[in-house]
Amino acid sequence: MNVDLHCHSTASDGALAPAVLVARAFEKGVRVLALTDHDTVEGLDEARATAQSLGMQLVNGVELSCTWGGATIHVLGYDFDQNAPALVAAIAQLHDGRWLRSEEISRKLSLKGMPGALDGARAIQQELGDSGNAPARPHFADWMVREGFVKDRAEAFRKWLGAGKLGDVKQHWPTLEDTVQTLRAAGAWVSLAHPWHYDFTRSKRRKLIGDYMGAGGHAIEVVNGHQPADQVGSLAILAREFGLLVSAGSDFHGPGGWSEIGEYRAIPEDLPLLWGRFKHDPIIATV
């Protein structure tokens, strides 16, 4: 695909620095890219410089964490003013919360005979690329592998870091409504990230989308990497029912992961595409 609206760099939990990620996307044929790191816009300036040198369009992007119905939900924002006061304040709060979360994960792992987790996870994070953000669970998982506590990342999540496990520290994220309004105040187009990833019943998923739309959301992510075709079909039905725009992306975190940059299932042809609404950089448009 020549458009990818969902990927992560070392500014959050990705394996590639923003510049390297953009170069890889270009090699894979992507020409419109949104860098959507978790709860940070730290990598955007580096990514944009590389995109401009390659003649690509880099869309401002972010994936913000929030809560709805007692669950953590992710919302994607695009094409916004990254210096908007409301967004800057929200990201600063999320930044502090993520550091507290990492410290708590480390404390809990230490009580189970795995001391030094925060420093170890931070070291792995910095080996991938310098970032002022807190290490995420994948960094803790890789540290556990390095120290011999588990055989691989999958075991780390299955035993210690996955949903409902000791290292699954819940964060006091802002509400879905507040998060959508923060993004809209920054001039963003807003999409609900991977609605099928949440362990919801059909009726609860419909209620989520209804509440999200009521909060001011514009789109849902109908395609996320190589998710099953039947899920894409079901989300397409919901997009039509609610009259929403649609977004799509690889959700790339690194080589050998969920999917390659620029790769995701085809979008049903009748659906209205979110990226047709973005402002285009005039420098890129003339290339």
N, C-alpha and C positions, 0 to 999 in steps of 0.2 A: 504494500500500500504506500502511496506517496504522502499520506497524512497520518500522523500518530499523535494522539492527544493525551497519552497517559504513559509516563515513564519516570524513572527515578535515578538520581545520581548519588554521588558520595555526600552531597549536602544533606541527605537523609539516610535511607537504608539501601541505596544502590551500590554497585560494585565499581562503577566507572566515574571518573571525574567529569564534570559537566562538559568540558571541551572535548574529551575523548568520546563521550556519549553522542554528542552532536556529530562528530566526524564519522562515527560508526553508523549513525542514522543516515547520513548522506550516502555512505557506501552502499547501504541497503536500499537506496532509492527514495528515501523520505525527503520531501521538499517543504512540508509544513509540519513543524514539530512544536509540541507544548511540553516543557519540562515541568512536571507536577510533583515536586518533592513534598514529603509529608511535613506540613506545618512550618514551612520555611520557603523563602524566596532567595535564599543565600546564593544559589547557583545560577541565577538568571543572567547576571551581567557577564559572567564568563561564557555561558552558553550562547548568549547573543553575539558576542564578539566573534566566536567561531562560526556561527551561522551566517553572519554577514560576510565573512571572508569566503564562504563557500557558495554564497548566493541563495541561501535558504531563508525561509520565513520562520523566525522563532517567536512563538506566541507566549506571552506571559502566562504561566500556569502555577497552580498550587493545589494540593490535596489536604483539606482541613478536616481535622477530627472533631466530632461533636456527638451529642447523645440524643436518642429518641427512643421512647418506650423501654428504657432501661438498657439499651444496647448502644455500642459504639458504632457510629455511622460515618462514612467518609463522603465529603462533598468536594467536587472539583470546581475550581474557578479559573476563568480564562479571560485574556485580553483586557486586563484591569490596570489601573494605576498602582504600581507596586509601592508608591510613597503615600497612598491615601491614609490619612491619620487613623481611621477606624481599623484598617487592615494591619497597619504597623503595630497598633496597640494589641490587637487580637493575637498576632503572631508572637509578640513579646511574652504575652501571658502563656501561650502554648509552649514556648521555648522553656520558660521556667518550670512549667508543669512536667515537661518531659525529663528534665534533669532530676526532679524529685522522684519521678517514676523509676528512672535508672538507678538512683541511689537505693530505692526500696527493693528493687529486683536484686541488687548486689547484696543487700543485707539479708534477704531471705535465702539466697544461695549460700552465703557464708554460714548460716545456721545449719545448713545441710552438709557441711564439710567441704564447701567450695569457696574458700576465701579469695579476696582480691579480684572479684569478678568485674567490678566497675573499671579498675585500672586496666585489666586485661582486655575488656571489651573496647575501652577507649583506645588502647594501643592498636588493636586490629583496625578500628575505624580510621585512625590516623595513617596507618600503612596504606589504606586505600586512597586517602586524600584528606587534606586538612579541612576540618569543619569545626565550627564553634557550637554545633548542636550536640545534644546528648546521644550516646550510643543507643541503638535500638535493639530489639530482641535478636535479630539475625547476628548482630555483632557479639552478643552474649553467647549465642549458640556456637559461633565459630571459635570463640575462646574456650568453651567447654570441650570442643573437639580437640583443640590444640593441647589442652591440659590433660586429655585422656579420660575425662569424666563420661563422655559419650563417644560413640563411634562415628556419628555423622550429625549434620544439622537436623535431619528428620527425627532422630532419636531425642535430641535436645528438646525439640518442640513437643514431641509425644510424651516425654516424661516430666519435663520441667517448665517449659515456656509457653506451651499452647493454651488454647482456651480452657479455662477452669483449672489450670495447673498452678503450682506455687509461684512461678514467675509471671503469671498473667495478672499483673498489677493494674487494677482499674484506676483510671485517671478521671478527674473531675473536669471533663470537657464542657464547653459551652453547649447550649441547646441547638438543635437543628435550625429552629427559626432564627435564633440570633446569628448563627453562622451564615445562613443564606443572606440575611440582611447586611452583615458585615461585607460580604462579597459584593452585593449589589451597590452598597455605598461607595465601593471602590470602582464602580463602573463595569463590574465583571459580568460575563455570561456564566451561568451556573448549571452544572450537571451533577446528578446523583451518581456517585461511583458504584460500579458493579452491584446493582441491586440484588442479584441472585446469590451473592456471597454471604449474605446475612441469613442465619438459620431461622427463617420465618415461615409461617404457614402462608398459604396463598392469600388468605384474607388479610393477614397482618401486613404482607408486602403491599397489597393494594392500599391499605390504610396509610402506610409509610409514604407511598407515592402521592396519595391525596393530600396528606399534611405537608409534604415537601412542596407540592405545587401551590398549596394555599399560602405557604411562607414566601413564595415568589420565585421558586425554581423554574428554570427555562427548559431543561433537558434531562434525559436519563442516558446513562451509558449502556446502550443496548448490546454492544460487543466489547468484551474484555479478553484479549488474547485468544487462546484456543479453547474457550469455554464451550461446552457441548451445544450442538446446533439446536436442540430442543429448548434450551434456556434462551438462546437468541430469539427463537420464534415466540416464546412466551413474553419476553420483554418487548418485542416489537408490537405484540397485541396490546400491551399496556400503554405503550407510547401512542398508539393510534387512539385508544380509548380516552386517554387524558389530553390528547392534542398537544403532546410535547415534542420538542426537537430531540434529536438523538446525537450522541457522541460515541466515539469508538477509539480504542487504543490497545497497545500491546501489554501495558502494565509491566514493561521491561524493567528488571532490576539488575540484570547482569547476564553475561554469557552462560548458556547451559541452564537457564532458569525456566520460569513459567512459559515464556515465549520470547522470540527474537524481536528486536526493535523493528517496527514497521510491519509486523506479522499479526494478523488477527482475522477472525472469520468474516466472511462477506456480510455487508449490511443489506437488509431487504431494500430493494430499489425504490419502493414507494415512500420511504420515510424521509422527512425533512432534516437535512444535515445542519448541525449547529455551526460548523466552521464556515458555512457560507455567510454567517453574520459578522465574522471578525473584521476588524479594520486591518487593512494591508499596509505594511511598511512600504512607502513609495520607493525607497532605495532598492528593496528586493523586487518590487513589482516590475521594475524596468530591466531586470537582468534577463 
